[in-house]
Amino acid sequence: MNDKIKVVSDASFEVDVVSSSQPVLVDFWAEWCGPCLMMNSTIEKFATESNGIRITKVNADLNRKLINKFNIRGLPQFILMKNGVEVKRHAGAMTIFELTKFCDEGN
């Protein structure tokens, strides 16, 4: 996985996402989710091309507290956060163009 992408958990979310001074894209995913797996290459490409945004991944099956806290009902689900607060969210797969637009609009 790209070293610009950080895997976070229930335990590390506060430190890795909430306390971040830069915007954070949180990718909620699962290994059994086809669209989630399809998004992996898009996320990798986005991580390589983007600056000023932190990219994190949360495995939905292993982090139930976060799934409940953010009321995640469908995967993949992307949440853009700034200063620990949700700015916007998107459910479902996106193209690299859509993902870039999603993150740019939130900044």
C-alpha positions as CSV (number, residue, x, y, z in Angstrom):
1,M,0.0,0.0,0.0
2,N,1.1,3.6,-0.7
3,D,2.9,5.1,2.2
4,K,0.7,8.2,2.0
5,I,-2.3,6.0,3.0
6,K,-2.7,5.3,6.7
7,V,-4.7,2.4,8.0
8,V,-6.6,3.6,11.1
9,S,-8.7,1.7,13.7
10,D,-11.1,2.4,16.5
11,A,-8.1,2.9,18.8
12,S,-6.0,5.2,16.5
13,F,-8.8,7.3,14.9
14,E,-8.6,10.1,17.4
15,V,-4.9,10.6,16.9
16,D,-4.7,9.9,13.2
17,V,-7.9,11.7,12.0
18,V,-9.5,14.0,14.6
19,S,-6.3,15.7,15.7
20,S,-5.0,16.2,12.2
21,S,-4.5,19.8,11.2
22,Q,-4.9,19.0,7.5
23,P,-8.1,17.7,5.8
24,V,-8.5,13.9,6.1
25,L,-10.3,11.6,3.7
26,V,-11.6,8.5,5.5
27,D,-12.3,5.5,3.3
28,F,-14.6,3.0,5.0
29,W,-14.2,-0.4,3.3
30,A,-14.3,-4.2,3.7
31,E,-12.5,-7.1,2.1
32,W,-15.7,-8.7,0.8
33,C,-16.9,-5.5,-0.9
34,G,-16.3,-5.5,-4.6
35,P,-16.6,-1.8,-5.2
36,C,-14.3,-1.2,-2.2
37,L,-11.6,-3.4,-3.8
38,M,-12.2,-1.6,-7.1
39,M,-11.5,1.7,-5.4
40,N,-8.1,0.6,-4.1
41,S,-6.3,1.6,-7.3
42,T,-8.1,4.9,-7.4
43,I,-7.2,5.7,-3.8
44,E,-3.6,4.7,-4.5
45,K,-3.5,7.0,-7.6
46,F,-5.2,9.8,-5.7
47,A,-2.7,9.5,-2.8
48,T,0.2,9.8,-5.2
49,E,-1.2,12.9,-7.0
50,S,-2.8,14.8,-4.1
51,N,-1.1,17.1,-1.6
52,G,-2.4,18.7,1.5
53,I,-4.8,15.9,2.4
54,R,-4.3,12.9,4.6
55,I,-5.8,9.7,3.4
56,T,-6.9,7.0,5.8
57,K,-8.6,3.6,5.4
58,V,-10.9,2.0,8.0
59,N,-11.8,-1.7,7.7
60,A,-15.5,-1.8,8.5
61,D,-15.4,-5.4,9.8
62,L,-12.7,-4.7,12.3
63,N,-13.8,-1.3,13.6
64,R,-17.4,-1.5,14.7
65,K,-17.2,1.5,17.0
66,L,-16.4,3.8,14.1
67,I,-19.0,2.2,11.9
68,N,-21.6,3.0,14.5
69,K,-20.3,6.4,15.4
70,F,-20.5,7.6,11.8
71,N,-23.6,5.6,11.0
72,I,-22.0,3.8,8.0
73,R,-24.7,1.8,6.2
74,G,-23.1,1.2,2.8
75,L,-19.6,0.5,1.5
76,P,-17.4,2.0,0.3
77,Q,-18.2,5.2,2.1
78,F,-15.9,8.3,2.1
79,I,-16.0,11.0,4.7
80,L,-14.0,14.2,4.4
81,M,-13.1,15.7,7.7
82,K,-11.5,19.0,8.7
83,N,-10.4,19.8,12.2
84,G,-12.0,16.6,13.5
85,V,-15.4,17.5,12.0
86,E,-17.2,15.8,9.1
87,V,-17.4,18.2,6.1
88,K,-19.2,15.8,3.7
89,R,-19.6,12.2,2.7
90,H,-20.1,10.0,-0.3
91,A,-21.4,6.5,-0.6
92,G,-20.3,4.2,-3.4
93,A,-17.3,4.0,-5.8
94,M,-16.0,7.1,-7.6
95,T,-13.6,7.8,-10.5
96,I,-10.4,9.6,-9.8
97,F,-11.9,12.7,-11.2
98,E,-15.0,12.5,-8.9
99,L,-12.8,11.7,-5.9
100,T,-10.6,14.7,-6.6
101,K,-13.6,17.0,-7.0
102,F,-15.1,15.6,-3.8
103,C,-12.0,16.4,-1.8
104,D,-11.4,19.8,-3.5
105,E,-15.0,21.0,-2.9
106,G,-14.6,20.3,0.8
107,N,-11.4,22.4,1.2
